[in-house]
Amino acid sequence: MMNLYLSAAEYDYHTLLKVAEMAGLAGIIGFHEAGDGYLVTFPQGGKCSGSDR
């Protein structure tokens, strides 16, 4: 699994969900509150590869 931390000062939760939906990643990646931001988790493996898009 790969993790990415995004600052809540720059992005709000609903914007992150909308961007994930527009990118076709809704339900594949997860957003979790983490301190002053959000932790984004991506599945490991080929399920979410760029070649699928």
Secondary structure, 3 states (H helix, E strand, C coil): CEEEEEECCCCCHHHHHHHHHHCCCECCEEEEEECCEEEEEECCCHHHCHHHC
